[in-house]
Amino acid sequence: MKQGAFASAEAFVLPSHQENFGISVVEALAVSVPVLISNRVNIWREIEADRAGYVESDDLAGTTRLVQRWIDTAPAEREMIRQNARRCFEQRFEINRAVDSLLQILNETLIAQ
C-alpha cells in the first residue's frame, strides 16, 4: 500500500527538523518520486548533488520555498527530476550497491592498517 501511495504521488515532502537517515525519502526515490526535503534530513547532500528533488531549510519559510519551487517547476524539468530520483536510488541506496560500498570501505580500512 505504501509503495502505491508513493507511486501515485507527484512529489514527497519531508520538512523534518531531524532525520538520521530518511528511509521514507529512499522509498520515494525507489519509485521515481522527487523528494522535497529539509537540510536536516541526513541524505540531503545526495539529493541535491543528484538533482533528485529540492532541499531547503527546516523552517516555515524553507518549507514554503520547497512547495513553491515544485509548483513553479516546468513539466519537462519535473520529468528529469523523476528520472534523477530513480537514478539516485539505484546508484546510492539500492541494497547491492550499498553492500558493495561497505565492502570497499572495509577493504580500504584493512589495507590501511
Biopython code that builds the backbone (N, CA, C, O; Angstrom):
import numpy as np
from Bio.PDB.StructureBuilder import StructureBuilder

atoms = [
    (1, "MET", "N", (0.824, -1.189, 0.000)),
    (1, "MET", "CA", (0.000, 0.000, 0.000)),
    (1, "MET", "C", (0.875, 1.262, 0.000)),
    (1, "MET", "O", (0.593, 2.213, -0.729)),
    (2, "LYS", "N", (1.935, 1.268, 0.818)),
    (2, "LYS", "CA", (2.799, 2.439, 0.885)),
    (2, "LYS", "C", (3.437, 2.714, -0.466)),
    (2, "LYS", "O", (3.508, 3.864, -0.900)),
    (3, "GLN", "N", (3.905, 1.657, -1.138)),
    (3, "GLN", "CA", (4.547, 1.844, -2.439)),
    (3, "GLN", "C", (3.560, 2.424, -3.443)),
    (3, "GLN", "O", (3.939, 3.255, -4.268)),
    (4, "GLY", "N", (2.305, 2.001, -3.387)),
    (4, "GLY", "CA", (1.284, 2.548, -4.268)),
    (4, "GLY", "C", (1.039, 4.020, -4.001)),
    (4, "GLY", "O", (0.841, 4.804, -4.930)),
    (5, "ALA", "N", (1.053, 4.393, -2.730)),
    (5, "ALA", "CA", (0.876, 5.806, -2.376)),
    (5, "ALA", "C", (2.033, 6.636, -2.911)),
    (5, "ALA", "O", (1.824, 7.713, -3.471)),
    (6, "PHE", "N", (3.250, 6.137, -2.739)),
    (6, "PHE", "CA", (4.411, 6.848, -3.275)),
    (6, "PHE", "C", (4.330, 6.941, -4.795)),
    (6, "PHE", "O", (4.561, 8.004, -5.372)),
    (7, "ALA", "N", (4.001, 5.829, -5.436)),
    (7, "ALA", "CA", (3.993, 5.786, -6.900)),
    (7, "ALA", "C", (2.981, 6.753, -7.497)),
    (7, "ALA", "O", (3.181, 7.252, -8.605)),
    (8, "SER", "N", (1.902, 7.021, -6.778)),
    (8, "SER", "CA", (0.890, 7.936, -7.312)),
    (8, "SER", "C", (1.144, 9.388, -6.904)),
    (8, "SER", "O", (0.407, 10.288, -7.306)),
    (9, "ALA", "N", (2.182, 9.611, -6.111)),
    (9, "ALA", "CA", (2.490, 10.967, -5.642)),
    (9, "ALA", "C", (3.242, 11.759, -6.702)),
    (9, "ALA", "O", (4.042, 11.208, -7.457)),
    (10, "GLU", "N", (2.978, 13.032, -6.744)),
    (10, "GLU", "CA", (3.712, 13.933, -7.635)),
    (10, "GLU", "C", (5.100, 14.222, -7.068)),
    (10, "GLU", "O", (6.079, 14.332, -7.807)),
    (11, "ALA", "N", (5.166, 14.343, -5.738)),
    (11, "ALA", "CA", (6.432, 14.570, -5.032)),
    (11, "ALA", "C", (6.216, 14.146, -3.583)),
    (11, "ALA", "O", (5.082, 14.024, -3.120)),
    (12, "PHE", "N", (7.315, 13.926, -2.879)),
    (12, "PHE", "CA", (7.263, 13.581, -1.459)),
    (12, "PHE", "C", (7.916, 14.716, -0.681)),
    (12, "PHE", "O", (9.056, 15.092, -0.956)),
    (13, "VAL", "N", (7.184, 15.265, 0.296)),
    (13, "VAL", "CA", (7.670, 16.404, 1.072)),
    (13, "VAL", "C", (7.962, 15.949, 2.502)),
    (13, "VAL", "O", (7.099, 15.378, 3.170)),
    (14, "LEU", "N", (9.190, 16.209, 2.965)),
    (14, "LEU", "CA", (9.570, 15.881, 4.342)),
    (14, "LEU", "C", (10.347, 17.061, 4.930)),
    (14, "LEU", "O", (11.573, 17.109, 4.843)),
    (15, "PRO", "N", (9.615, 18.024, 5.537)),
    (15, "PRO", "CA", (10.277, 19.196, 6.124)),
    (15, "PRO", "C", (10.704, 18.912, 7.567)),
    (15, "PRO", "O", (10.342, 19.650, 8.483)),
    (16, "SER", "N", (11.463, 17.856, 7.759)),
    (16, "SER", "CA", (11.836, 17.374, 9.084)),
    (16, "SER", "C", (12.857, 18.283, 9.771)),
    (16, "SER", "O", (13.684, 18.918, 9.116)),
    (17, "HIS", "N", (12.780, 18.331, 11.101)),
    (17, "HIS", "CA", (13.766, 19.080, 11.888)),
    (17, "HIS", "C", (14.990, 18.228, 12.194)),
    (17, "HIS", "O", (16.060, 18.763, 12.484)),
    (18, "GLN", "N", (14.841, 16.897, 12.132)),
    (18, "GLN", "CA", (15.964, 15.999, 12.390)),
    (18, "GLN", "C", (15.587, 14.622, 11.867)),
    (18, "GLN", "O", (14.568, 14.057, 12.262)),
    (19, "GLU", "N", (16.397, 14.098, 10.995)),
    (19, "GLU", "CA", (16.145, 12.785, 10.398)),
    (19, "GLU", "C", (17.501, 12.129, 10.175)),
    (19, "GLU", "O", (18.275, 12.570, 9.326)),
    (20, "ASN", "N", (17.790, 11.075, 10.936)),
    (20, "ASN", "CA", (19.103, 10.432, 10.848)),
    (20, "ASN", "C", (19.405, 9.900, 9.463)),
    (20, "ASN", "O", (20.513, 10.086, 8.961)),
    (21, "PHE", "N", (18.452, 9.247, 8.839)),
    (21, "PHE", "CA", (18.701, 8.713, 7.502)),
    (21, "PHE", "C", (17.615, 9.150, 6.540)),
    (21, "PHE", "O", (17.919, 9.771, 5.521)),
    (22, "GLY", "N", (16.398, 8.855, 6.818)),
    (22, "GLY", "CA", (15.309, 9.226, 5.926)),
    (22, "GLY", "C", (14.875, 8.076, 5.041)),
    (22, "GLY", "O", (14.856, 8.202, 3.817)),
    (23, "ILE", "N", (14.524, 6.944, 5.659)),
    (23, "ILE", "CA", (14.122, 5.770, 4.882)),
    (23, "ILE", "C", (12.927, 6.085, 3.986)),
    (23, "ILE", "O", (12.839, 5.569, 2.872)),
    (24, "SER", "N", (12.011, 6.921, 4.458)),
    (24, "SER", "CA", (10.856, 7.271, 3.627)),
    (24, "SER", "C", (11.290, 8.035, 2.382)),
    (24, "SER", "O", (10.657, 7.924, 1.332)),
    (25, "VAL", "N", (12.357, 8.802, 2.493)),
    (25, "VAL", "CA", (12.899, 9.518, 1.333)),
    (25, "VAL", "C", (13.420, 8.510, 0.310)),
    (25, "VAL", "O", (13.167, 8.645, -0.887)),
    (26, "VAL", "N", (14.145, 7.507, 0.784)),
    (26, "VAL", "CA", (14.683, 6.477, -0.109)),
    (26, "VAL", "C", (13.555, 5.671, -0.741)),
    (26, "VAL", "O", (13.647, 5.296, -1.910)),
    (27, "GLU", "N", (12.497, 5.400, 0.010)),
    (27, "GLU", "CA", (11.345, 4.683, -0.547)),
    (27, "GLU", "C", (10.715, 5.479, -1.684)),
    (27, "GLU", "O", (10.304, 4.904, -2.692)),
    (28, "ALA", "N", (10.638, 6.787, -1.527)),
    (28, "ALA", "CA", (10.104, 7.630, -2.601)),
    (28, "ALA", "C", (11.022, 7.599, -3.820)),
    (28, "ALA", "O", (10.551, 7.458, -4.949)),
    (29, "LEU", "N", (12.321, 7.729, -3.597)),
    (29, "LEU", "CA", (13.278, 7.688, -4.708)),
    (29, "LEU", "C", (13.166, 6.380, -5.486)),
    (29, "LEU", "O", (13.286, 6.371, -6.711)),
    (30, "ALA", "N", (12.937, 5.285, -4.779)),
    (30, "ALA", "CA", (12.878, 3.959, -5.409)),
    (30, "ALA", "C", (11.786, 3.858, -6.458)),
    (30, "ALA", "O", (11.895, 3.072, -7.399)),
    (31, "VAL", "N", (10.729, 4.652, -6.299)),
    (31, "VAL", "CA", (9.635, 4.623, -7.279)),
    (31, "VAL", "C", (9.589, 5.911, -8.102)),
    (31, "VAL", "O", (8.535, 6.309, -8.597)),
    (32, "SER", "N", (10.748, 6.554, -8.240)),
    (32, "SER", "CA", (10.917, 7.730, -9.108)),
    (32, "SER", "C", (10.121, 8.949, -8.663)),
    (32, "SER", "O", (9.689, 9.749, -9.493)),
    (33, "VAL", "N", (9.930, 9.089, -7.370)),
    (33, "VAL", "CA", (9.206, 10.252, -6.857)),
    (33, "VAL", "C", (10.219, 11.287, -6.356)),
    (33, "VAL", "O", (11.016, 10.986, -5.468)),
    (34, "PRO", "N", (10.196, 12.489, -6.908)),
    (34, "PRO", "CA", (11.081, 13.552, -6.436)),
    (34, "PRO", "C", (10.824, 13.851, -4.959)),
    (34, "PRO", "O", (9.690, 13.755, -4.489)),
    (35, "VAL", "N", (11.871, 14.210, -4.241)),
    (35, "VAL", "CA", (11.734, 14.489, -2.816)),
    (35, "VAL", "C", (12.031, 15.959, -2.539)),
    (35, "VAL", "O", (12.990, 16.527, -3.062)),
    (36, "LEU", "N", (11.199, 16.549, -1.716)),
    (36, "LEU", "CA", (11.331, 17.943, -1.299)),
    (36, "LEU", "C", (11.586, 17.894, 0.196)),
    (36, "LEU", "O", (10.663, 17.670, 0.979)),
    (37, "ILE", "N", (12.833, 18.101, 0.598)),
    (37, "ILE", "CA", (13.224, 17.840, 1.980)),
    (37, "ILE", "C", (13.969, 19.020, 2.598)),
    (37, "ILE", "O", (14.444, 19.923, 1.909)),
    (38, "SER", "N", (14.051, 18.973, 3.928)),
    (38, "SER", "CA", (14.837, 19.985, 4.631)),
    (38, "SER", "C", (16.297, 19.553, 4.685)),
    (38, "SER", "O", (16.634, 18.390, 4.461)),
    (39, "ASN", "N", (17.134, 20.508, 4.984)),
    (39, "ASN", "CA", (18.561, 20.217, 5.108)),
    (39, "ASN", "C", (18.896, 19.554, 6.442)),
    (39, "ASN", "O", (20.065, 19.477, 6.822)),
    (40, "ARG", "N", (17.893, 19.084, 7.141)),
    (40, "ARG", "CA", (18.076, 18.318, 8.377)),
    (40, "ARG", "C", (17.846, 16.823, 8.149)),
    (40, "ARG", "O", (18.019, 16.018, 9.065)),
    (41, "VAL", "N", (17.459, 16.459, 6.941)),
    (41, "VAL", "CA", (17.381, 15.045, 6.577)),
    (41, "VAL", "C", (18.792, 14.664, 6.155)),
    (41, "VAL", "O", (19.361, 15.285, 5.257)),
    (42, "ASN", "N", (19.351, 13.663, 6.785)),
    (42, "ASN", "CA", (20.782, 13.399, 6.672)),
    (42, "ASN", "C", (21.279, 13.105, 5.258)),
    (42, "ASN", "O", (22.482, 13.194, 5.011)),
    (43, "ILE", "N", (20.407, 12.762, 4.334)),
    (43, "ILE", "CA", (20.857, 12.470, 2.962)),
    (43, "ILE", "C", (20.574, 13.635, 2.007)),
    (43, "ILE", "O", (20.483, 13.448, 0.794)),
    (44, "TRP", "N", (20.437, 14.828, 2.571)),
    (44, "TRP", "CA", (20.119, 15.983, 1.721)),
    (44, "TRP", "C", (21.214, 16.274, 0.699)),
    (44, "TRP", "O", (20.917, 16.720, -0.409)),
    (45, "ARG", "N", (22.467, 16.030, 1.050)),
    (45, "ARG", "CA", (23.563, 16.322, 0.119)),
    (45, "ARG", "C", (23.463, 15.458, -1.141)),
    (45, "ARG", "O", (23.709, 15.927, -2.253)),
    (46, "GLU", "N", (23.099, 14.197, -0.947)),
    (46, "GLU", "CA", (22.956, 13.286, -2.079)),
    (46, "GLU", "C", (21.800, 13.712, -2.977)),
    (46, "GLU", "O", (21.900, 13.662, -4.203)),
    (47, "ILE", "N", (20.707, 14.131, -2.354)),
    (47, "ILE", "CA", (19.535, 14.580, -3.115)),
    (47, "ILE", "C", (19.898, 15.807, -3.942)),
    (47, "ILE", "O", (19.563, 15.895, -5.123)),
    (48, "GLU", "N", (20.578, 16.738, -3.316)),
    (48, "GLU", "CA", (20.978, 17.964, -4.010)),
    (48, "GLU", "C", (21.981, 17.660, -5.126)),
    (48, "GLU", "O", (21.841, 18.167, -6.239)),
    (49, "ALA", "N", (22.977, 16.848, -4.837)),
    (49, "ALA", "CA", (24.009, 16.531, -5.833)),
    (49, "ALA", "C", (23.430, 15.812, -7.050)),
    (49, "ALA", "O", (23.859, 16.049, -8.179)),
    (50, "ASP", "N", (22.460, 14.940, -6.819)),
    (50, "ASP", "CA", (21.873, 14.158, -7.912)),
    (50, "ASP", "C", (20.682, 14.842, -8.569)),
    (50, "ASP", "O", (20.105, 14.315, -9.520)),
    (51, "ARG", "N", (20.316, 16.008, -8.065)),
    (51, "ARG", "CA", (19.148, 16.743, -8.576)),
    (51, "ARG", "C", (17.913, 15.846, -8.571)),
    (51, "ARG", "O", (17.159, 15.785, -9.542)),
    (52, "ALA", "N", (17.730, 15.148, -7.440)),
    (52, "ALA", "CA", (16.621, 14.208, -7.266)),
    (52, "ALA", "C", (15.446, 14.849, -6.539)),
    (52, "ALA", "O", (14.484, 14.172, -6.178)),
    (53, "GLY", "N", (15.530, 16.145, -6.328)),
    (53, "GLY", "CA", (14.493, 16.883, -5.629)),
    (53, "GLY", "C", (15.038, 18.236, -5.224)),
    (53, "GLY", "O", (16.024, 18.718, -5.782)),
    (54, "TYR", "N", (14.386, 18.842, -4.247)),
    (54, "TYR", "CA", (14.802, 20.148, -3.759)),
    (54, "TYR", "C", (15.089, 20.086, -2.261)),
    (54, "TYR", "O", (14.484, 19.299, -1.533)),
    (55, "VAL", "N", (16.014, 20.920, -1.817)),
    (55, "VAL", "CA", (16.406, 20.988, -0.410)),
    (55, "VAL", "C", (16.335, 22.444, 0.043)),
    (55, "VAL", "O", (16.814, 23.346, -0.645)),
    (56, "GLU", "N", (15.732, 22.657, 1.202)),
    (56, "GLU", "CA", (15.652, 23.990, 1.799)),
    (56, "GLU", "C", (15.832, 23.864, 3.308)),
    (56, "GLU", "O", (15.962, 22.757, 3.831)),
    (57, "SER", "N", (15.838, 24.983, 3.998)),
    (57, "SER", "CA", (15.977, 24.993, 5.454)),
    (57, "SER", "C", (14.739, 24.376, 6.117)),
    (57, "SER", "O", (13.689, 24.235, 5.491)),
    (58, "ASP", "N", (14.885, 24.015, 7.387)),
    (58, "ASP", "CA", (13.828, 23.294, 8.104)),
    (58, "ASP", "C", (12.893, 24.225, 8.882)),
    (58, "ASP", "O", (12.515, 23.930, 10.016)),
    (59, "ASP", "N", (12.532, 25.325, 8.278)),
    (59, "ASP", "CA", (11.593, 26.240, 8.908)),
    (59, "ASP", "C", (10.421, 26.489, 7.961)),
    (59, "ASP", "O", (10.392, 25.969, 6.846)),
    (60, "LEU", "N", (9.471, 27.277, 8.408)),
    (60, "LEU", "CA", (8.285, 27.542, 7.595)),
    (60, "LEU", "C", (8.647, 28.173, 6.258)),
    (60, "LEU", "O", (8.086, 27.806, 5.226)),
    (61, "ALA", "N", (9.577, 29.113, 6.270)),
    (61, "ALA", "CA", (9.983, 29.768, 5.019)),
    (61, "ALA", "C", (10.609, 28.755, 4.061)),
    (61, "ALA", "O", (10.337, 28.787, 2.861)),
    (62, "GLY", "N", (11.442, 27.861, 4.583)),
    (62, "GLY", "CA", (12.071, 26.845, 3.739)),
    (62, "GLY", "C", (11.054, 25.883, 3.162)),
    (62, "GLY", "O", (11.128, 25.526, 1.987)),
    (63, "THR", "N", (10.109, 25.463, 3.980)),
    (63, "THR", "CA", (9.069, 24.549, 3.505)),
    (63, "THR", "C", (8.209, 25.228, 2.449)),
    (63, "THR", "O", (7.835, 24.607, 1.454)),
    (64, "THR", "N", (7.900, 26.481, 2.659)),
    (64, "THR", "CA", (7.134, 27.242, 1.670)),
    (64, "THR", "C", (7.902, 27.324, 0.352)),
    (64, "THR", "O", (7.316, 27.168, -0.720)),
    (65, "ARG", "N", (9.210, 27.569, 0.428)),
    (65, "ARG", "CA", (10.038, 27.616, -0.789)),
    (65, "ARG", "C", (10.047, 26.265, -1.504)),
    (65, "ARG", "O", (9.978, 26.211, -2.732)),
    (66, "LEU", "N", (10.131, 25.173, -0.738)),
    (66, "LEU", "CA", (10.118, 23.837, -1.349)),
    (66, "LEU", "C", (8.881, 23.647, -2.214)),
    (66, "LEU", "O", (8.969, 23.280, -3.386)),
    (67, "VAL", "N", (7.739, 23.904, -1.614)),
    (67, "VAL", "CA", (6.477, 23.692, -2.324)),
    (67, "VAL", "C", (6.354, 24.654, -3.503)),
    (67, "VAL", "O", (5.930, 24.253, -4.587)),
    (68, "GLN", "N", (6.717, 25.907, -3.302)),
    (68, "GLN", "CA", (6.612, 26.885, -4.390)),
    (68, "GLN", "C", (7.558, 26.543, -5.534)),
    (68, "GLN", "O", (7.189, 26.664, -6.702)),
    (69, "ARG", "N", (8.768, 26.118, -5.211)),
    (69, "ARG", "CA", (9.713, 25.722, -6.268)),
    (69, "ARG", "C", (9.125, 24.585, -7.093)),
    (69, "ARG", "O", (9.232, 24.580, -8.320)),
    (70, "TRP", "N", (8.497, 23.614, -6.409)),
    (70, "TRP", "CA", (7.915, 22.484, -7.138)),
    (70, "TRP", "C", (6.761, 22.953, -8.025)),
    (70, "TRP", "O", (6.655, 22.540, -9.180)),
    (71, "ILE", "N", (5.913, 23.799, -7.496)),
    (71, "ILE", "CA", (4.785, 24.333, -8.275)),
    (71, "ILE", "C", (5.294, 25.063, -9.507)),
    (71, "ILE", "O", (4.693, 24.970, -10.578)),
    (72, "ASP", "N", (6.398, 25.790, -9.363)),
    (72, "ASP", "CA", (6.957, 26.574, -10.465)),
    (72, "ASP", "C", (7.801, 25.747, -11.441)),
    (72, "ASP", "O", (8.237, 26.269, -12.468)),
    (73, "THR", "N", (8.032, 24.501, -11.144)),
    (73, "THR", "CA", (8.879, 23.655, -11.991)),
    (73, "THR", "C", (8.120, 23.227, -13.241)),
    (73, "THR", "O", (7.003, 22.715, -13.157)),
    (74, "ALA", "N", (8.731, 23.439, -14.388)),
    (74, "ALA", "CA", (8.112, 23.077, -15.673)),
    (74, "ALA", "C", (7.973, 21.559, -15.784)),
    (74, "ALA", "O", (8.774, 20.822, -15.209)),
    (75, "PRO", "N", (6.962, 21.083, -16.521)),
    (75, "PRO", "CA", (6.742, 19.640, -16.675)),
    (75, "PRO", "C", (7.969, 18.867, -17.166)),
    (75, "PRO", "O", (8.240, 17.775, -16.666)),
    (76, "ALA", "N", (8.704, 19.403, -18.120)),
    (76, "ALA", "CA", (9.889, 18.695, -18.633)),
    (76, "ALA", "C", (10.952, 18.562, -17.543)),
    (76, "ALA", "O", (11.613, 17.528, -17.442)),
    (77, "GLU", "N", (11.115, 19.593, -16.740)),
    (77, "GLU", "CA", (12.095, 19.525, -15.654)),
    (77, "GLU", "C", (11.631, 18.558, -14.565)),
    (77, "GLU", "O", (12.445, 17.846, -13.977)),
    (78, "ARG", "N", (10.324, 18.532, -14.297)),
    (78, "ARG", "CA", (9.794, 17.570, -13.323)),
    (78, "ARG", "C", (10.109, 16.141, -13.759)),
    (78, "ARG", "O", (10.492, 15.305, -12.941)),
    (79, "GLU", "N", (9.948, 15.870, -15.043)),
    (79, "GLU", "CA", (10.248, 14.534, -15.562)),
    (79, "GLU", "C", (11.729, 14.213, -15.392)),
    (79, "GLU", "O", (12.082, 13.086, -15.044)),
    (80, "MET", "N", (12.592, 15.188, -15.633)),
    (80, "MET", "CA", (14.025, 14.976, -15.442)),
    (80, "MET", "C", (14.330, 14.672, -13.971)),
    (80, "MET", "O", (15.146, 13.799, -13.675)),
    (81, "ILE", "N", (13.684, 15.382, -13.061)),
    (81, "ILE", "CA", (13.897, 15.155, -11.632)),
    (81, "ILE", "C", (13.406, 13.764, -11.245)),
    (81, "ILE", "O", (14.037, 13.095, -10.426)),
    (82, "ARG", "N", (12.287, 13.318, -11.822)),
    (82, "ARG", "CA", (11.802, 11.953, -11.572)),
    (82, "ARG", "C", (12.853, 10.921, -11.990)),
    (82, "ARG", "O", (13.129, 9.974, -11.253)),
    (83, "GLN", "N", (13.424, 11.109, -13.155)),
    (83, "GLN", "CA", (14.466, 10.189, -13.626)),
    (83, "GLN", "C", (15.686, 10.250, -12.707)),
    (83, "GLN", "O", (16.285, 9.220, -12.398)),
    (84, "ASN", "N", (16.048, 11.442, -12.279)),
    (84, "ASN", "CA", (17.171, 11.599, -11.358)),
    (84, "ASN", "C", (16.896, 10.914, -10.020)),
    (84, "ASN", "O", (17.802, 10.349, -9.407)),
    (85, "ALA", "N", (15.638, 10.969, -9.573)),
    (85, "ALA", "CA", (15.271, 10.343, -8.302)),
    (85, "ALA", "C", (15.535, 8.840, -8.359)),
    (85, "ALA", "O", (16.144, 8.279, -7.448)),
    (86, "ARG", "N", (15.086, 8.202, -9.409)),
    (86, "ARG", "CA", (15.306, 6.756, -9.546)),
    (86, "ARG", "C", (16.802, 6.440, -9.659)),
    (86, "ARG", "O", (17.292, 5.494, -9.042)),
    (87, "ARG", "N", (17.510, 7.229, -10.442)),
    (87, "ARG", "CA", (18.952, 7.019, -10.614)),
    (87, "ARG", "C", (19.679, 7.200, -9.274)),
    (87, "ARG", "O", (20.597, 6.443, -8.958)),
    (88, "CYS", "N", (19.272, 8.190, -8.499)),
    (88, "CYS", "CA", (19.854, 8.413, -7.174)),
    (88, "CYS", "C", (19.661, 7.169, -6.312)),
    (88, "CYS", "O", (20.596, 6.719, -5.649)),
    (89, "PHE", "N", (18.468, 6.620, -6.321)),
    (89, "PHE", "CA", (18.210, 5.394, -5.558)),
    (89, "PHE", "C", (19.109, 4.262, -6.027)),
    (89, "PHE", "O", (19.763, 3.603, -5.219)),
    (90, "GLU", "N", (19.140, 4.040, -7.324)),
    (90, "GLU", "CA", (19.910, 2.913, -7.862)),
    (90, "GLU", "C", (21.398, 3.044, -7.565)),
    (90, "GLU", "O", (22.052, 2.053, -7.239)),
    (91, "GLN", "N", (21.935, 4.241, -7.672)),
    (91, "GLN", "CA", (23.377, 4.436, -7.514)),
    (91, "GLN", "C", (23.827, 4.542, -6.061)),
    (91, "GLN", "O", (24.970, 4.220, -5.739)),
    (92, "ARG", "N", (22.935, 4.990, -5.188)),
    (92, "ARG", "CA", (23.376, 5.250, -3.817)),
    (92, "ARG", "C", (22.732, 4.358, -2.758)),
    (92, "ARG", "O", (23.356, 4.073, -1.736)),
    (93, "PHE", "N", (21.500, 3.914, -2.982)),
    (93, "PHE", "CA", (20.758, 3.284, -1.894)),
    (93, "PHE", "C", (20.252, 1.875, -2.183)),
    (93, "PHE", "O", (19.794, 1.196, -1.264)),
    (94, "GLU", "N", (20.318, 1.427, -3.396)),
    (94, "GLU", "CA", (19.898, 0.058, -3.709)),
    (94, "GLU", "C", (20.812, -0.888, -2.933)),
    (94, "GLU", "O", (22.022, -0.665, -2.887)),
    (95, "ILE", "N", (20.264, -1.932, -2.325)),
    (95, "ILE", "CA", (20.986, -2.739, -1.344)),
    (95, "ILE", "C", (22.294, -3.319, -1.875)),
    (95, "ILE", "O", (23.294, -3.316, -1.157)),
    (96, "ASN", "N", (22.316, -3.806, -3.088)),
    (96, "ASN", "CA", (23.561, -4.378, -3.619)),
    (96, "ASN", "C", (24.648, -3.318, -3.753)),
    (96, "ASN", "O", (25.819, -3.594, -3.492)),
    (97, "ARG", "N", (24.269, -2.112, -4.156)),
    (97, "ARG", "CA", (25.244, -1.009, -4.230)),
    (97, "ARG", "C", (25.750, -0.662, -2.839)),
    (97, "ARG", "O", (26.941, -0.427, -2.636)),
    (98, "ALA", "N", (24.829, -0.634, -1.885)),
    (98, "ALA", "CA", (25.225, -0.296, -0.518)),
    (98, "ALA", "C", (26.200, -1.334, 0.033)),
    (98, "ALA", "O", (27.179, -0.979, 0.689)),
    (99, "VAL", "N", (25.938, -2.603, -0.228)),
    (99, "VAL", "CA", (26.843, -3.665, 0.226)),
    (99, "VAL", "C", (28.208, -3.511, -0.430)),
    (99, "VAL", "O", (29.235, -3.609, 0.241)),
    (100, "ASP", "N", (28.224, -3.271, -1.733)),
    (100, "ASP", "CA", (29.498, -3.081, -2.438)),
    (100, "ASP", "C", (30.290, -1.913, -1.848)),
    (100, "ASP", "O", (31.501, -2.013, -1.655)),
    (101, "SER", "N", (29.607, -0.818, -1.567)),
    (101, "SER", "CA", (30.278, 0.354, -0.988)),
    (101, "SER", "C", (30.836, 0.038, 0.395)),
    (101, "SER", "O", (31.955, 0.430, 0.726)),
    (102, "LEU", "N", (30.051, -0.672, 1.197)),
    (102, "LEU", "CA", (30.512, -1.038, 2.533)),
    (102, "LEU", "C", (31.732, -1.950, 2.454)),
    (102, "LEU", "O", (32.706, -1.750, 3.180)),
    (103, "LEU", "N", (31.684, -2.945, 1.581)),
    (103, "LEU", "CA", (32.827, -3.853, 1.432)),
    (103, "LEU", "C", (34.079, -3.109, 0.982)),
    (103, "LEU", "O", (35.179, -3.402, 1.451)),
    (104, "GLN", "N", (33.918, -2.166, 0.092)),
    (104, "GLN", "CA", (35.060, -1.375, -0.372)),
    (104, "GLN", "C", (35.670, -0.576, 0.783)),
    (104, "GLN", "O", (36.891, -0.532, 0.935)),
    (105, "ILE", "N", (34.835, 0.040, 1.579)),
    (105, "ILE", "CA", (35.323, 0.809, 2.730)),
    (105, "ILE", "C", (36.048, -0.107, 3.714)),
    (105, "ILE", "O", (37.112, 0.242, 4.225)),
    (106, "LEU", "N", (35.471, -1.272, 3.977)),
    (106, "LEU", "CA", (36.110, -2.213, 4.900)),
    (106, "LEU", "C", (37.458, -2.684, 4.366)),
    (106, "LEU", "O", (38.434, -2.756, 5.114)),
    (107, "ASN", "N", (37.513, -3.002, 3.087)),
    (107, "ASN", "CA", (38.778, -3.434, 2.477)),
    (107, "ASN", "C", (39.834, -2.338, 2.542)),
    (107, "ASN", "O", (40.989, -2.604, 2.874)),
    (108, "GLU", "N", (39.443, -1.119, 2.228)),
    (108, "GLU", "CA", (40.384, 0.006, 2.283)),
    (108, "GLU", "C", (40.889, 0.226, 3.707)),
    (108, "GLU", "O", (42.056, 0.554, 3.917)),
    (109, "THR", "N", (40.009, 0.044, 4.668)),
    (109, "THR", "CA", (40.392, 0.201, 6.073)),
    (109, "THR", "C", (41.386, -0.879, 6.484)),
    (109, "THR", "O", (42.374, -0.595, 7.161)),
    (110, "LEU", "N", (41.124, -2.111, 6.075)),
    (110, "LEU", "CA", (42.036, -3.212, 6.400)),
    (110, "LEU", "C", (43.399, -3.027, 5.751)),
    (110, "LEU", "O", (44.427, -3.288, 6.376)),
    (111, "ILE", "N", (43.412, -2.581, 4.511)),
    (111, "ILE", "CA", (44.670, -2.359, 3.793)),
    (111, "ILE", "C", (45.474, -1.241, 4.451)),
    (111, "ILE", "O", (46.700, -1.316, 4.530)),
    (112, "ALA", "N", (44.788, -0.214, 4.917)),
    (112, "ALA", "CA", (45.457, 0.932, 5.533)),
    (112, "ALA", "C", (46.091, 0.587, 6.880)),
    (112, "ALA", "O", (46.988, 1.288, 7.348)),
    (113, "GLN", "N", (45.629, -0.477, 7.490)),
    (113, "GLN", "CA", (46.163, -0.834, 8.817)),
    (113, "GLN", "C", (47.417, -1.547, 8.656)),
    (113, "GLN", "O", (48.035, -1.940, 9.645)),
]
sb = StructureBuilder()
sb.init_structure("model")
sb.init_model(0)
sb.init_chain("A")
sb.init_seg("    ")
for serial, (resi, resn, name, xyz) in enumerate(atoms, 1):
    if name == "N":
        sb.init_residue(resn, " ", resi, " ")
    sb.init_atom(name, np.array(xyz, "f"), 0.0, 1.0, " ", f" {name:<3s}", serial, name[0])
structure = sb.get_structure()
